[in-house]
Amino acid sequence: MKNKKILLIEDEPDILKTTTIFLEAEGFEVVAAVDGMDGLQKARSISPDLIITDIMLPKLDGYKLCRMLKFDEKYKSIPIVFFTARAQIADEQLGKEVCADAYIKKPSDPKLLVEKVKELIAK
């Protein structure tokens, strides 16, 4: 998994730091964004191998971000993982509707997130 670039979009500093540490320990390069607009711009400029995003973000929520990327021919093949505290069935259903590749609820074991990232990148 070395040299695989992950875009991590998270507005909570502690979660951003912790998640980055776990991903980097597995050999991933992590590029961080702290709001949806910054995340969208970075996704378009660096074309990451995978995107992990929260749903509740300033400036542009994760659903809109995902929809904008998944409905764009240039970026639709980038796997997107929602990593969020939104745990309602309707939230997860909306994630499917905007074509997210995975939905992981916070808090969860970071190993679960890392395994899902590895699985999606291997596809």
N, CA, C and O atoms as a GROMACS GRO file, in nm:
protein
  492
    1MET      N    1   0.081  -0.120   0.000
    1MET     CA    2   0.000   0.000   0.000
    1MET      C    3   0.086   0.127   0.000
    1MET      O    4   0.034   0.238   0.006
    2LYS      N    5   0.216   0.109  -0.006
    2LYS     CA    6   0.304   0.226  -0.008
    2LYS      C    7   0.275   0.312  -0.129
    2LYS      O    8   0.239   0.262  -0.236
    3ASN      N    9   0.292   0.441  -0.110
    3ASN     CA   10   0.274   0.541  -0.216
    3ASN      C   11   0.128   0.562  -0.256
    3ASN      O   12   0.101   0.634  -0.352
    4LYS      N   13   0.036   0.502  -0.186
    4LYS     CA   14  -0.105   0.526  -0.213
    4LYS      C   15  -0.146   0.651  -0.136
    4LYS      O   16  -0.118   0.664  -0.017
    5LYS      N   17  -0.213   0.741  -0.206
    5LYS     CA   18  -0.248   0.871  -0.149
    5LYS      C   19  -0.394   0.871  -0.104
    5LYS      O   20  -0.484   0.842  -0.181
    6ILE      N   21  -0.414   0.905   0.024
    6ILE     CA   22  -0.547   0.913   0.083
    6ILE      C   23  -0.577   1.060   0.112
    6ILE      O   24  -0.497   1.130   0.175
    7LEU      N   25  -0.692   1.107   0.065
    7LEU     CA   26  -0.740   1.240   0.102
    7LEU      C   27  -0.834   1.221   0.220
    7LEU      O   28  -0.936   1.153   0.208
    8LEU      N   29  -0.799   1.281   0.333
    8LEU     CA   30  -0.879   1.271   0.455
    8LEU      C   31  -0.943   1.406   0.482
    8LEU      O   32  -0.874   1.506   0.506
    9ILE      N   33  -1.076   1.410   0.477
    9ILE     CA   34  -1.151   1.534   0.497
    9ILE      C   35  -1.224   1.524   0.630
    9ILE      O   36  -1.320   1.449   0.644
   10GLU      N   37  -1.177   1.600   0.729
   10GLU     CA   38  -1.227   1.591   0.866
   10GLU      C   39  -1.207   1.725   0.936
   10GLU      O   40  -1.097   1.780   0.934
   11ASP      N   41  -1.313   1.776   0.997
   11ASP     CA   42  -1.303   1.907   1.063
   11ASP      C   43  -1.273   1.899   1.212
   11ASP      O   44  -1.251   2.002   1.275
   12GLU      N   45  -1.271   1.780   1.269
   12GLU     CA   46  -1.236   1.763   1.410
   12GLU      C   47  -1.086   1.734   1.422
   12GLU      O   48  -1.041   1.628   1.378
   13PRO      N   49  -1.008   1.826   1.479
   13PRO     CA   50  -0.862   1.810   1.483
   13PRO      C   51  -0.813   1.679   1.544
   13PRO      O   52  -0.720   1.618   1.492
   14ASP      N   53  -0.874   1.633   1.654
   14ASP     CA   54  -0.830   1.510   1.719
   14ASP      C   55  -0.852   1.387   1.630
   14ASP      O   56  -0.766   1.300   1.621
   15ILE      N   57  -0.968   1.382   1.565
   15ILE     CA   58  -0.999   1.270   1.476
   15ILE      C   59  -0.908   1.274   1.353
   15ILE      O   60  -0.860   1.171   1.307
   16LEU      N   61  -0.885   1.393   1.302
   16LEU     CA   62  -0.795   1.409   1.187
   16LEU      C   63  -0.655   1.358   1.221
   16LEU      O   64  -0.594   1.284   1.144
   17LYS      N   65  -0.605   1.398   1.336
   17LYS     CA   66  -0.469   1.358   1.378
   17LYS      C   67  -0.460   1.208   1.400
   17LYS      O   68  -0.369   1.143   1.349
   18THR      N   69  -0.554   1.152   1.475
   18THR     CA   70  -0.552   1.010   1.506
   18THR      C   71  -0.566   0.924   1.380
   18THR      O   72  -0.492   0.827   1.363
   19THR      N   73  -0.658   0.960   1.294
   19THR     CA   74  -0.679   0.883   1.172
   19THR      C   75  -0.556   0.891   1.082
   19THR      O   76  -0.517   0.792   1.021
   20THR      N   77  -0.496   1.009   1.073
   20THR     CA   78  -0.375   1.026   0.994
   20THR      C   79  -0.263   0.934   1.045
   20THR      O   80  -0.194   0.870   0.966
   21ILE      N   81  -0.246   0.929   1.176
   21ILE     CA   82  -0.142   0.844   1.236
   21ILE      C   83  -0.163   0.697   1.199
   21ILE      O   84  -0.069   0.628   1.161
   22PHE      N   85  -0.288   0.649   1.209
   22PHE     CA   86  -0.317   0.509   1.176
   22PHE      C   87  -0.291   0.480   1.029
   22PHE      O   88  -0.234   0.376   0.996
   23LEU      N   89  -0.331   0.570   0.941
   23LEU     CA   90  -0.311   0.548   0.797
   23LEU      C   91  -0.163   0.554   0.759
   23LEU      O   92  -0.115   0.472   0.680
   24GLU      N   93  -0.092   0.651   0.816
   24GLU     CA   94   0.051   0.663   0.785
   24GLU      C   95   0.128   0.543   0.838
   24GLU      O   96   0.226   0.501   0.776
   25ALA      N   97   0.086   0.487   0.951
   25ALA     CA   98   0.151   0.368   1.006
   25ALA      C   99   0.137   0.248   0.911
   25ALA      O  100   0.218   0.155   0.916
   26GLU      N  101   0.035   0.251   0.826
   26GLU     CA  102   0.014   0.145   0.728
   26GLU      C  103   0.081   0.176   0.594
   26GLU      O  104   0.069   0.099   0.499
   27GLY      N  105   0.153   0.289   0.588
   27GLY     CA  106   0.228   0.321   0.468
   27GLY      C  107   0.158   0.413   0.370
   27GLY      O  108   0.210   0.437   0.261
   28PHE      N  109   0.041   0.464   0.406
   28PHE     CA  110  -0.031   0.555   0.317
   28PHE      C  111   0.022   0.697   0.330
   28PHE      O  112   0.067   0.738   0.438
   29GLU      N  113   0.017   0.771   0.222
   29GLU     CA  114   0.044   0.915   0.226
   29GLU      C  115  -0.091   0.982   0.250
   29GLU      O  116  -0.186   0.957   0.176
   30VAL      N  117  -0.101   1.066   0.351
   30VAL     CA  118  -0.227   1.130   0.385
   30VAL      C  119  -0.220   1.279   0.355
   30VAL      O  120  -0.128   1.349   0.398
   31VAL      N  121  -0.319   1.326   0.279
   31VAL     CA  122  -0.336   1.468   0.252
   31VAL      C  123  -0.464   1.508   0.326
   31VAL      O  124  -0.568   1.444   0.309
   32ALA      N  125  -0.456   1.612   0.408
   32ALA     CA  126  -0.571   1.651   0.491
   32ALA      C  127  -0.642   1.774   0.436
   32ALA      O  128  -0.582   1.862   0.375
   33ALA      N  129  -0.773   1.776   0.460
   33ALA     CA  130  -0.856   1.893   0.433
   33ALA      C  131  -0.952   1.907   0.551
   33ALA      O  132  -0.996   1.807   0.607
   34VAL      N  133  -0.983   2.031   0.589
   34VAL     CA  134  -1.065   2.052   0.709
   34VAL      C  135  -1.207   2.101   0.680
   34VAL      O  136  -1.284   2.123   0.773
   35ASP      N  137  -1.241   2.117   0.552
   35ASP     CA  138  -1.379   2.150   0.517
   35ASP      C  139  -1.409   2.092   0.378
   35ASP      O  140  -1.318   2.052   0.306
   36GLY      N  141  -1.536   2.089   0.343
   36GLY     CA  142  -1.577   2.027   0.218
   36GLY      C  143  -1.523   2.094   0.092
   36GLY      O  144  -1.486   2.025  -0.003
   37MET      N  145  -1.518   2.226   0.090
   37MET     CA  146  -1.468   2.296  -0.028
   37MET      C  147  -1.319   2.270  -0.047
   37MET      O  148  -1.274   2.246  -0.160
   38ASP      N  149  -1.242   2.274   0.061
   38ASP     CA  150  -1.100   2.245   0.055
   38ASP      C  151  -1.080   2.100   0.008
   38ASP      O  152  -0.992   2.072  -0.074
   39GLY      N  153  -1.163   2.010   0.060
   39GLY     CA  154  -1.156   1.870   0.020
   39GLY      C  155  -1.184   1.851  -0.128
   39GLY      O  156  -1.114   1.775  -0.196
   40LEU      N  157  -1.286   1.919  -0.180
   40LEU     CA  158  -1.321   1.910  -0.321
   40LEU      C  159  -1.206   1.961  -0.408
   40LEU      O  160  -1.170   1.898  -0.508
   41GLN      N  161  -1.150   2.074  -0.370
   41GLN     CA  162  -1.038   2.131  -0.447
   41GLN      C  163  -0.917   2.038  -0.446
   41GLN      O  164  -0.852   2.018  -0.549
   42LYS      N  165  -0.886   1.980  -0.330
   42LYS     CA  166  -0.772   1.888  -0.321
   42LYS      C  167  -0.800   1.759  -0.398
   42LYS      O  168  -0.709   1.706  -0.462
   43ALA      N  169  -0.922   1.709  -0.394
   43ALA     CA  170  -0.956   1.589  -0.470
   43ALA      C  171  -0.931   1.612  -0.618
   43ALA      O  172  -0.878   1.525  -0.688
   44ARG      N  173  -0.970   1.728  -0.666
   44ARG     CA  174  -0.954   1.759  -0.808
   44ARG      C  175  -0.808   1.787  -0.845
   44ARG      O  176  -0.768   1.762  -0.959
   45SER      N  177  -0.730   1.838  -0.751
   45SER     CA  178  -0.592   1.872  -0.786
   45SER      C  179  -0.494   1.756  -0.768
   45SER      O  180  -0.396   1.746  -0.843
   46ILE      N  181  -0.518   1.668  -0.671
   46ILE     CA  182  -0.421   1.560  -0.647
   46ILE      C  183  -0.468   1.423  -0.696
   46ILE      O  184  -0.388   1.330  -0.701
   47SER      N  185  -0.596   1.409  -0.730
   47SER     CA  186  -0.653   1.279  -0.771
   47SER      C  187  -0.604   1.166  -0.679
   47SER      O  188  -0.525   1.082  -0.721
   48PRO      N  189  -0.652   1.164  -0.555
   48PRO     CA  190  -0.607   1.063  -0.459
   48PRO      C  191  -0.653   0.923  -0.500
   48PRO      O  192  -0.741   0.906  -0.584
   49ASP      N  193  -0.592   0.823  -0.438
   49ASP     CA  194  -0.631   0.684  -0.462
   49ASP      C  195  -0.761   0.650  -0.389
   49ASP      O  196  -0.832   0.558  -0.428
   50LEU      N  197  -0.791   0.726  -0.283
   50LEU     CA  198  -0.912   0.704  -0.204
   50LEU      C  199  -0.938   0.828  -0.121
   50LEU      O  200  -0.846   0.900  -0.083
   51ILE      N  201  -1.067   0.853  -0.093
   51ILE     CA  202  -1.108   0.967  -0.011
   51ILE      C  203  -1.184   0.916   0.111
   51ILE      O  204  -1.274   0.834   0.098
   52ILE      N  205  -1.146   0.965   0.228
   52ILE     CA  206  -1.221   0.941   0.351
   52ILE      C  207  -1.277   1.076   0.392
   52ILE      O  208  -1.203   1.173   0.406
   53THR      N  209  -1.409   1.082   0.410
   53THR     CA  210  -1.469   1.211   0.445
   53THR      C  211  -1.576   1.197   0.553
   53THR      O  212  -1.649   1.098   0.560
   54ASP      N  213  -1.582   1.297   0.635
   54ASP     CA  214  -1.693   1.310   0.730
   54ASP      C  215  -1.813   1.357   0.648
   54ASP      O  216  -1.796   1.400   0.533
   55ILE      N  217  -1.931   1.350   0.703
   55ILE     CA  218  -2.049   1.402   0.635
   55ILE      C  219  -2.076   1.545   0.679
   55ILE      O  220  -2.101   1.633   0.597
   56MET      N  221  -2.069   1.568   0.810
   56MET     CA  222  -2.098   1.701   0.863
   56MET      C  223  -1.971   1.786   0.858
   56MET      O  224  -1.887   1.782   0.948
   57LEU      N  225  -1.959   1.863   0.750
   57LEU     CA  226  -1.840   1.945   0.728
   57LEU      C  227  -1.880   2.090   0.703
   57LEU      O  228  -1.989   2.116   0.650
   58PRO      N  229  -1.795   2.185   0.739
   58PRO     CA  230  -1.821   2.325   0.704
   58PRO      C  231  -1.808   2.344   0.552
   58PRO      O  232  -1.735   2.271   0.485
   59LYS      N  233  -1.878   2.440   0.500
   59LYS     CA  234  -1.872   2.490   0.362
   59LYS      C  235  -1.935   2.399   0.256
   59LYS      O  236  -1.998   2.449   0.163
   60LEU      N  237  -1.920   2.268   0.268
   60LEU     CA  238  -1.979   2.174   0.173
   60LEU      C  239  -1.987   2.039   0.244
   60LEU      O  240  -1.884   1.984   0.284
   61ASP      N  241  -2.109   1.985   0.260
   61ASP     CA  242  -2.119   1.860   0.335
   61ASP      C  243  -2.068   1.741   0.253
   61ASP      O  244  -2.054   1.749   0.131
   62GLY      N  245  -2.043   1.632   0.322
   62GLY     CA  246  -1.988   1.514   0.259
   62GLY      C  247  -2.076   1.454   0.151
   62GLY      O  248  -2.025   1.401   0.052
   63TYR      N  249  -2.209   1.461   0.166
   63TYR     CA  250  -2.299   1.409   0.064
   63TYR      C  251  -2.280   1.484  -0.068
   63TYR      O  252  -2.267   1.423  -0.174
   64LYS      N  253  -2.279   1.617  -0.061
   64LYS     CA  254  -2.263   1.698  -0.182
   64LYS      C  255  -2.126   1.676  -0.244
   64LYS      O  256  -2.113   1.665  -0.366
   65LEU      N  257  -2.025   1.670  -0.160
   65LEU     CA  258  -1.889   1.645  -0.207
   65LEU      C  259  -1.884   1.513  -0.284
   65LEU      O  260  -1.831   1.507  -0.395
   66CYS      N  261  -1.938   1.408  -0.224
   66CYS     CA  262  -1.938   1.276  -0.286
   66CYS      C  263  -2.014   1.280  -0.418
   66CYS      O  264  -1.965   1.229  -0.519
   67ARG      N  265  -2.130   1.338  -0.418
   67ARG     CA  266  -2.212   1.346  -0.540
   67ARG      C  267  -2.137   1.418  -0.652
   67ARG      O  268  -2.138   1.373  -0.767
   68MET      N  269  -2.072   1.530  -0.619
   68MET     CA  270  -2.001   1.608  -0.720
   68MET      C  271  -1.887   1.526  -0.782
   68MET      O  272  -1.862   1.535  -0.902
   69LEU      N  273  -1.818   1.447  -0.701
   69LEU     CA  274  -1.707   1.368  -0.753
   69LEU      C  275  -1.756   1.243  -0.826
   69LEU      O  276  -1.703   1.209  -0.932
   70LYS      N  277  -1.855   1.175  -0.771
   70LYS     CA  278  -1.902   1.050  -0.831
   70LYS      C  279  -1.977   1.072  -0.963
   70LYS      O  280  -1.989   0.980  -1.044
   71PHE      N  281  -2.028   1.193  -0.984
   71PHE     CA  282  -2.101   1.220  -1.108
   71PHE      C  283  -2.014   1.296  -1.208
   71PHE      O  284  -2.064   1.355  -1.304
   72ASP      N  285  -1.884   1.295  -1.185
   72ASP     CA  286  -1.787   1.358  -1.274
   72ASP      C  287  -1.701   1.245  -1.332
   72ASP      O  288  -1.635   1.172  -1.257
   73GLU      N  289  -1.702   1.230  -1.464
   73GLU     CA  290  -1.630   1.121  -1.530
   73GLU      C  291  -1.484   1.110  -1.485
   73GLU      O  292  -1.430   1.000  -1.473
   74LYS      N  293  -1.421   1.224  -1.461
   74LYS     CA  294  -1.278   1.226  -1.428
   74LYS      C  295  -1.249   1.167  -1.288
   74LYS      O  296  -1.141   1.113  -1.265
   75TYR      N  297  -1.345   1.178  -1.197
   75TYR     CA  298  -1.319   1.140  -1.057
   75TYR      C  299  -1.407   1.026  -1.006
   75TYR      O  300  -1.389   0.982  -0.892
   76LYS      N  301  -1.500   0.977  -1.086
   76LYS     CA  302  -1.598   0.881  -1.036
   76LYS      C  303  -1.539   0.748  -0.991
   76LYS      O  304  -1.602   0.675  -0.914
   77SER      N  305  -1.420   0.715  -1.037
   77SER     CA  306  -1.361   0.587  -0.999
   77SER      C  307  -1.285   0.592  -0.866
   77SER      O  308  -1.239   0.489  -0.817
   78ILE      N  309  -1.270   0.712  -0.807
   78ILE     CA  310  -1.202   0.724  -0.678
   78ILE      C  311  -1.296   0.672  -0.568
   78ILE      O  312  -1.405   0.726  -0.552
   79PRO      N  313  -1.255   0.569  -0.493
   79PRO     CA  314  -1.341   0.521  -0.385
   79PRO      C  315  -1.357   0.629  -0.276
   79PRO      O  316  -1.262   0.699  -0.242
   80ILE      N  317  -1.479   0.639  -0.225
   80ILE     CA  318  -1.509   0.736  -0.119
   80ILE      C  319  -1.569   0.662   0.000
   80ILE      O  320  -1.666   0.588  -0.013
   81VAL      N  321  -1.508   0.684   0.116
   81VAL     CA  322  -1.554   0.624   0.241
   81VAL      C  323  -1.609   0.734   0.330
   81VAL      O  324  -1.539   0.830   0.361
   82PHE      N  325  -1.736   0.720   0.371
   82PHE     CA  326  -1.790   0.811   0.471
   82PHE      C  327  -1.747   0.759   0.608
   82PHE      O  328  -1.769   0.642   0.640
   83PHE      N  329  -1.685   0.846   0.687
   83PHE     CA  330  -1.640   0.814   0.822
   83PHE      C  331  -1.707   0.918   0.911
   83PHE      O  332  -1.660   1.031   0.920
   84THR      N  333  -1.817   0.879   0.976
   84THR     CA  334  -1.907   0.978   1.034
   84THR      C  335  -1.976   0.931   1.162
   84THR      O  336  -1.990   0.811   1.186
   85ALA      N  337  -2.018   1.026   1.240
   85ALA     CA  338  -2.096   0.997   1.360
   85ALA      C  339  -2.246   0.986   1.327
   85ALA      O  340  -2.325   0.945   1.412
   86ARG      N  341  -2.284   1.021   1.205
   86ARG     CA  342  -2.425   1.011   1.164
   86ARG      C  343  -2.458   0.863   1.149
   86ARG      O  344  -2.410   0.796   1.058
   87ALA      N  345  -2.542   0.813   1.240
   87ALA     CA  346  -2.564   0.669   1.248
   87ALA      C  347  -2.705   0.624   1.213
   87ALA      O  348  -2.739   0.508   1.231
   88GLN      N  349  -2.787   0.714   1.164
   88GLN     CA  350  -2.925   0.677   1.128
   88GLN      C  351  -2.926   0.597   0.998
   88GLN      O  352  -2.841   0.617   0.911
   89ILE      N  353  -3.023   0.509   0.985
   89ILE     CA  354  -3.037   0.430   0.862
   89ILE      C  355  -3.056   0.522   0.742
   89ILE      O  356  -3.003   0.495   0.634
   90ALA      N  357  -3.130   0.630   0.760
   90ALA     CA  358  -3.152   0.725   0.649
   90ALA      C  359  -3.021   0.789   0.604
   90ALA      O  360  -3.004   0.816   0.485
   91ASP      N  361  -2.930   0.814   0.696
   91ASP     CA  362  -2.800   0.871   0.660
   91ASP      C  363  -2.720   0.773   0.574
   91ASP      O  364  -2.661   0.811   0.472
   92GLU      N  365  -2.720   0.648   0.615
   92GLU     CA  366  -2.648   0.545   0.539
   92GLU      C  367  -2.712   0.525   0.401
   92GLU      O  368  -2.641   0.506   0.302
   93GLN      N  369  -2.844   0.530   0.394
   93GLN     CA  370  -2.915   0.517   0.266
   93GLN      C  371  -2.878   0.632   0.173
   93GLN      O  372  -2.855   0.611   0.054
   94LEU      N  373  -2.874   0.753   0.226
   94LEU     CA  374  -2.835   0.868   0.145
   94LEU      C  375  -2.691   0.852   0.096
   94LEU      O  376  -2.659   0.893  -0.016
   95GLY      N  377  -2.605   0.794   0.178
   95GLY     CA  378  -2.468   0.764   0.136
   95GLY      C  379  -2.466   0.674   0.013
   95GLY      O  380  -2.386   0.694  -0.079
   96LYS      N  381  -2.553   0.574   0.012
   96LYS     CA  382  -2.563   0.484  -0.104
   96LYS      C  383  -2.614   0.559  -0.226
   96LYS      O  384  -2.568   0.537  -0.338
   97GLU      N  385  -2.711   0.647  -0.204
   97GLU     CA  386  -2.769   0.723  -0.316
   97GLU      C  387  -2.668   0.814  -0.385
   97GLU      O  388  -2.677   0.838  -0.505
   98VAL      N  389  -2.571   0.866  -0.308
   98VAL     CA  390  -2.469   0.953  -0.368
   98VAL      C  391  -2.346   0.872  -0.410
   98VAL      O  392  -2.242   0.928  -0.446
   99CYS      N  393  -2.359   0.739  -0.405
   99CYS     CA  394  -2.258   0.645  -0.456
   99CYS      C  395  -2.132   0.632  -0.371
   99CYS      O  396  -2.025   0.602  -0.424
  100ALA      N  397  -2.142   0.654  -0.241
  100ALA     CA  398  -2.027   0.629  -0.153
  100ALA      C  399  -1.995   0.480  -0.158
  100ALA      O  400  -2.085   0.397  -0.171
  101ASP      N  401  -1.868   0.447  -0.147
  101ASP     CA  402  -1.825   0.307  -0.156
  101ASP      C  403  -1.832   0.235  -0.022
  101ASP      O  404  -1.840   0.112  -0.018
  102ALA      N  405  -1.829   0.309   0.088
  102ALA     CA  406  -1.837   0.249   0.221
  102ALA      C  407  -1.887   0.355   0.320
  102ALA      O  408  -1.875   0.475   0.296
  103TYR      N  409  -1.942   0.306   0.430
  103TYR     CA  410  -1.998   0.392   0.534
  103TYR      C  411  -1.955   0.334   0.668
  103TYR      O  412  -2.001   0.227   0.707
  104ILE      N  413  -1.867   0.403   0.737
  104ILE     CA  414  -1.817   0.356   0.866
  104ILE      C  415  -1.855   0.457   0.973
  104ILE      O  416  -1.828   0.577   0.961
  105LYS      N  417  -1.918   0.406   1.078
  105LYS     CA  418  -1.967   0.494   1.185
  105LYS      C  419  -1.859   0.518   1.289
  105LYS      O  420  -1.785   0.427   1.327
  106LYS      N  421  -1.851   0.644   1.335
  106LYS     CA  422  -1.762   0.681   1.446
  106LYS      C  423  -1.842   0.666   1.575
  106LYS      O  424  -1.964   0.682   1.573
  107PRO      N  425  -1.780   0.638   1.683
  107PRO     CA  426  -1.642   0.591   1.692
  107PRO      C  427  -1.636   0.445   1.651
  107PRO      O  428  -1.731   0.370   1.671
  108SER      N  429  -1.525   0.407   1.593
  108SER     CA  430  -1.504   0.266   1.558
  108SER      C  431  -1.356   0.236   1.574
  108SER      O  432  -1.273   0.325   1.588
  109ASP      N  433  -1.326   0.110   1.571
  109ASP     CA  434  -1.188   0.067   1.579
  109ASP      C  435  -1.115   0.116   1.453
  109ASP      O  436  -1.159   0.086   1.342
  110PRO      N  437  -1.007   0.191   1.467
  110PRO     CA  438  -0.935   0.241   1.350
  110PRO      C  439  -0.890   0.130   1.256
  110PRO      O  440  -0.874   0.153   1.136
  111LYS      N  441  -0.871   0.011   1.308
  111LYS     CA  442  -0.832  -0.102   1.223
  111LYS      C  443  -0.941  -0.134   1.121
  111LYS      O  444  -0.911  -0.174   1.009
  112LEU      N  445  -1.066  -0.115   1.160
  112LEU     CA  446  -1.178  -0.138   1.068
  112LEU      C  447  -1.168  -0.043   0.948
  112LEU      O  448  -1.187  -0.084   0.834
  113LEU      N  449  -1.139   0.082   0.976
  113LEU     CA  450  -1.124   0.182   0.869
  113LEU      C  451  -1.006   0.145   0.779
  113LEU      O  452  -1.017   0.149   0.657
  114VAL      N  453  -0.893   0.110   0.839
  114VAL     CA  454  -0.774   0.075   0.761
  114VAL      C  455  -0.801  -0.047   0.673
  114VAL      O  456  -0.761  -0.049   0.557
  115GLU      N  457  -0.868  -0.147   0.727
  115GLU     CA  458  -0.900  -0.267   0.648
  115GLU      C  459  -0.990  -0.232   0.529
  115GLU      O  460  -0.969  -0.282   0.419
  116LYS      N  461  -1.090  -0.146   0.551
  116LYS     CA  462  -1.180  -0.106   0.443
  116LYS      C  463  -1.102  -0.028   0.336
  116LYS      O  464  -1.126  -0.047   0.217
  117VAL      N  465  -1.012   0.058   0.378
  117VAL     CA  466  -0.929   0.136   0.284
  117VAL      C  467  -0.846   0.039   0.199
  117VAL      O  468  -0.842   0.053   0.077
  118LYS      N  469  -0.781  -0.057   0.263
  118LYS     CA  470  -0.699  -0.154   0.189
  118LYS      C  471  -0.784  -0.234   0.089
  118LYS      O  472  -0.743  -0.257  -0.024
  119GLU      N  473  -0.903  -0.275   0.133
  119GLU     CA  474  -0.993  -0.351   0.048
  119GLU      C  475  -1.034  -0.271  -0.076
  119GLU      O  476  -1.031  -0.323  -0.187
  120LEU      N  477  -1.071  -0.146  -0.056
  120LEU     CA  478  -1.116  -0.063  -0.168
  120LEU      C  479  -1.003  -0.027  -0.264
  120LEU      O  480  -1.024  -0.020  -0.385
  121ILE      N  481  -0.885  -0.003  -0.211
  121ILE     CA  482  -0.772   0.030  -0.297
  121ILE      C  483  -0.728  -0.091  -0.379
  121ILE      O  484  -0.682  -0.077  -0.492
  122ALA      N  485  -0.743  -0.210  -0.322
  122ALA     CA  486  -0.702  -0.332  -0.392
  122ALA      C  487  -0.794  -0.365  -0.510
  122ALA      O  488  -0.754  -0.441  -0.599
  123LYS      N  489  -0.915  -0.310  -0.511
  123LYS     CA  490  -1.010  -0.340  -0.619
  123LYS      C  491  -0.964  -0.284  -0.752
  123LYS      O  492  -1.032  -0.301  -0.853
   0.00000   0.00000   0.00000
